[in-house]
Amino acid sequence: MVQQTRFQRQVAEAGPALERWAANPWRRLSFLLIVLLISFSIGGAVGSITGALSKLDPLSALLCVVLIELAVKARGPLLRRGGDGLGLQLLDMTRMGLLYGLLLDGFKLL
């Protein structure tokens, strides 16, 4: 049997440590807002970069739709798992930020 390294143990403990850290409502809210704003920025950057290149528009649109649909499919197991729900909230904030960033960039083109 292979022995676990210290790094592997820390990675395995990162999720529960983050949930303990986010037990404070203000920390949780600020963390979720940061994730929303970062994904919003990524969504706007994806739209701007692919719009400027004008060669990857269909491919980037397909990739974004696939990522958002995979996030929707990943909600099921997270809902059934129950518990704290930090992972579900992070997934939802990421999905919403990406979608709103793409939509805002699309409205700029009108």
C-alpha positions as CSV (number, residue, x, y, z in Angstrom):
1,M,0.0,0.0,0.0
2,V,1.3,3.4,-0.9
3,Q,1.9,5.9,1.9
4,Q,0.1,9.2,1.7
5,T,2.2,12.2,1.6
6,R,1.7,15.4,3.6
7,F,0.5,17.2,0.5
8,Q,-2.1,14.5,-0.2
9,R,-3.4,14.7,3.4
10,Q,-3.7,18.5,3.1
11,V,-5.5,18.4,-0.2
12,A,-8.0,15.8,1.3
13,E,-8.6,18.0,4.3
14,A,-9.0,21.3,2.3
15,G,-12.8,20.8,1.7
16,P,-13.7,20.3,5.4
17,A,-11.3,23.1,6.5
18,L,-13.0,25.5,4.0
19,E,-16.4,24.5,5.3
20,R,-15.3,25.1,8.9
21,W,-13.8,28.5,7.9
22,A,-17.0,29.5,6.1
23,A,-19.2,28.7,9.0
24,N,-19.2,32.4,9.9
25,P,-22.0,33.9,7.8
26,W,-20.0,37.1,6.8
27,R,-17.0,35.0,5.7
28,R,-19.4,32.8,3.6
29,L,-21.1,35.7,2.0
30,S,-17.9,37.5,1.2
31,F,-16.4,34.3,-0.2
32,L,-19.4,33.6,-2.4
33,L,-19.4,37.2,-3.6
34,I,-15.7,36.9,-4.5
35,V,-16.4,33.7,-6.5
36,L,-19.4,35.4,-8.2
37,L,-17.3,38.4,-9.2
38,I,-14.3,36.3,-10.4
39,S,-16.5,34.1,-12.6
40,F,-18.3,37.2,-13.9
41,S,-14.9,38.6,-14.9
42,I,-14.0,35.3,-16.6
43,G,-17.3,35.3,-18.5
44,G,-16.7,38.8,-19.7
45,A,-13.1,38.0,-20.7
46,V,-14.2,34.8,-22.6
47,G,-16.7,36.8,-24.6
48,S,-14.3,39.7,-25.3
49,I,-11.3,37.6,-26.3
50,T,-13.3,35.3,-28.6
51,G,-15.1,38.3,-30.0
52,A,-11.8,40.0,-30.8
53,L,-10.3,36.9,-32.4
54,S,-13.5,36.2,-34.3
55,K,-12.3,32.7,-35.1
56,L,-13.3,30.7,-32.0
57,D,-16.8,32.1,-31.4
58,P,-18.7,28.8,-32.1
59,L,-16.2,26.7,-30.2
60,S,-16.1,29.0,-27.1
61,A,-19.9,29.2,-27.1
62,L,-20.1,25.4,-27.2
63,L,-17.5,25.1,-24.4
64,C,-19.4,27.6,-22.2
65,V,-22.7,25.9,-22.8
66,V,-21.1,22.5,-22.0
67,L,-19.6,23.9,-18.8
68,I,-22.8,25.4,-17.6
69,E,-24.8,22.2,-18.4
70,L,-22.2,20.1,-16.5
71,A,-22.6,22.5,-13.5
72,V,-26.3,22.0,-13.6
73,K,-25.9,18.2,-13.8
74,A,-23.4,18.3,-10.8
75,R,-26.1,20.0,-8.7
76,G,-28.0,16.7,-8.2
77,P,-25.4,14.8,-6.2
78,L,-24.6,18.0,-4.2
79,L,-28.3,18.4,-3.3
80,R,-28.7,14.8,-2.3
81,R,-25.5,15.0,-0.2
82,G,-27.0,17.5,2.2
83,G,-25.0,19.0,4.9
84,D,-23.5,22.5,4.8
85,G,-24.1,23.1,1.1
86,L,-21.0,25.3,0.6
87,G,-20.0,23.3,-2.5
88,L,-23.5,23.8,-4.0
89,Q,-23.5,27.5,-3.3
90,L,-20.0,27.8,-4.8
91,L,-21.1,26.0,-7.9
92,D,-24.2,28.1,-8.3
93,M,-22.3,31.4,-7.8
94,T,-19.7,30.3,-10.4
95,R,-22.4,29.3,-12.9
96,M,-24.4,32.5,-12.4
97,G,-21.3,34.7,-12.7
98,L,-20.1,33.0,-15.9
99,L,-23.6,33.3,-17.4
100,Y,-24.1,36.9,-16.5
101,G,-20.6,37.8,-17.7
102,L,-21.4,36.2,-21.1
103,L,-24.8,37.9,-21.3
104,L,-23.4,41.3,-20.5
105,D,-20.7,40.9,-23.1
106,G,-23.4,39.8,-25.6
107,F,-25.5,42.9,-24.9
108,K,-22.5,45.1,-25.5
109,L,-22.4,43.8,-29.1
110,L,-26.0,44.9,-29.8
